[in-house]
Amino acid sequence: MGLDHAVTKPHEQLAAHLAGEMEAVNALIRDRMASRHAPRIPEVTAHLVDAGGKRLRPMLTLASADLCGYDGAYHVHLAATVEFIHTATLLHDDVVDESQQRRGRPTANLLWDNKSSVLVGDYLFARAFQLMVEPGNLRVLDILSNAAAVIAEGEVLQLSAARDLRTDEDIYLQVVRGKTAALFSAATQVGGVISGAPEPQITALYDYGDALGIAFQIVDDLLDYQGDTKATGKNVGDDFRERKLTLPVIKAIAQANDDERAFWKRTIEKGDQREGDLDHALTLLNAHGALDATRQEALAWTDKAKTAMQALPDHPVRRMLIDLADYVVERIS
Amino acid sequence: MGLDHAVTKPHEQLAAHLAGEMEAVNALIRDRMASRHAPRIPEVTAHLVDAGGKRLRPMLTLASADLCGYDGAYHVHLAATVEFIHTATLLHDDVVDESQQRRGRPTANLLWDNKSSVLVGDYLFARAFQLMVEPGNLRVLDILSNAAAVIAEGEVLQLSAARDLRTDEDIYLQVVRGKTAALFSAATQVGGVISGAPEPQITALYDYGDALGIAFQIVDDLLDYQGDTKATGKNVGDDFRERKLTLPVIKAIAQANDDERAFWKRTIEKGDQREGDLDHALTLLNAHGALDATRQEALAWTDKAKTAMQALPDHPVRRMLIDLADYVVERIS
């Protein structure tokens, strides 16, 4: 590529390796997000699509197909499908969370309105389903429509679980699978399926995507309590202020005495937060080793992702995917 | 059925004729709207599903399959798919329109919140796609995923077109196809496709559903200006007050002089409505024969629906579908 010496991060290595195919994915996305009749659709979509993001999910599909020796053209459709599902969920998430910013720009719900975000999201879901039908592979359809259901179910579960102190690690894991891991694992799995890869490789691709997605989300939740604002772009304590029951807090609550329980009940469940509460929360998280335990958990999922890759053939992309798993936890190691 | 003497309306005749299959559809809907993890999902869905409604769309799928001699079990899946898509769009519509009532009950967005309506709607869309994959018929998938895209596109188009005086009859028709006709025509068409019906019959089923859906929506828009509140449950002038550019108004605007244009601009585009405006609007609609012309258009679409049925085999269901087309316009004839 002539740029190899400058490429250090694994997702950049993947992007360089898959540059031609990613261009095809981007062209397909641009083509399919058009609407003959409703110009609002490409306006809203372009706002989000042009803002970039790493395009990690479509790259996972292309990489998996590449790794399994696929030589057709439909991995591009599936990669675009995955990105459309992701974009649709972002639009709906920002409505649900009343978010103001996404990828460093004002959100669509702020620039246009909630109506546009809901309906354009629906349009992108429908376009995703049209795209995924085109390869004519029923197993792929099964995997992606199941992923869409798990995503929506996880989001609904989060509505009720987020501020409920009874939320345990099992429920957290279900929410995380819905929020993040279901689309990661579908993205990798369909890359294998479309290639006609042997069953153990398809299972390994699923396991890799699942574990990578879970590690990714746990890291995100951990950084919210111990991140460096400059590096992460997030403010420490956002999740606390938004009363989200994430893994560190769940672990601390599991070990809480009566006073501590009352503290979490007041701040998270009732939302009555006062000066100094975040500091006290951090003290409790550290006292119970909750941040360390969360970090260990993220590392364990990363190991699981890397182990899964052993079932795949030796190939430059396999190395990049293993590096990607390490990269996800690099910020907390 | 033992009840035949009491059954007079065509949709009731269809319901009686298809009672066993509709029961299977309802059982499948109940089964698939469940969620192991998120009890909010069946709560919200049941609120809407149990409220009833005529189940017209799934009946169209069952009736079409019946008419084409289908003897498998997958028409039940497709009928449930169609109802799930319909229910999902109702949930999202009520958020977008900020509606308070649906089927005589408070809307889900009012009872729970917008978040639940958005996310449970997404879940039902995903469940619909899972269901439609099961018969393993790619053409059916193509038709239903296209319908979902047309529906969402029509809804977005309506956002920008509803209060824009440049909206003409072509745009109105696109919106109506999205709002109503696309799901009607997909419902009838997939009934033919799953039966392996000859191509001209499949086309005729599509045409029937398309024309029926358009007639249905035009009648709705007409009744808003000349309905009997007791019979329709709607208040005369709701669309006017909500500044919706429907067919009667579009026809009146096409013939408006400068003063009249200024009136429509003020009331619909700017939303500055005063005492007596609705009466004046009705005067203008009558002066230009806009209500009569709208009625004629609904009748013409009904004729088109009935003519399409000529391509289908002679069968009791064919008679019921023809009667159904007449019934749709009965309230305005």
Interface residues (C-beta under 8 A of the other chain):
Chain A: S35 H37 A38 P39 R40 I41 T89 H92 V95 V96 N114 K115 S116 V118 L119 V120 D122 Y123 F125 A126 R127 F129 Q130 V133 G136 L138 L141 D142 S145 N146 A148 A149 I151 A152 E153 G154 E155 V156 L157 L159 S160 I171 Q174
Chain B: S35 H37 A38 P39 R40 I41 T89 H92 V95 V96 N114 K115 S116 V118 L119 V120 G121 D122 Y123 F125 A126 R127 F129 Q130 V133 G136 L138 L141 D142 S145 N146 A148 A149 I151 A152 E153 G154 E155 V156 L157 L159 S160 I171 Q174
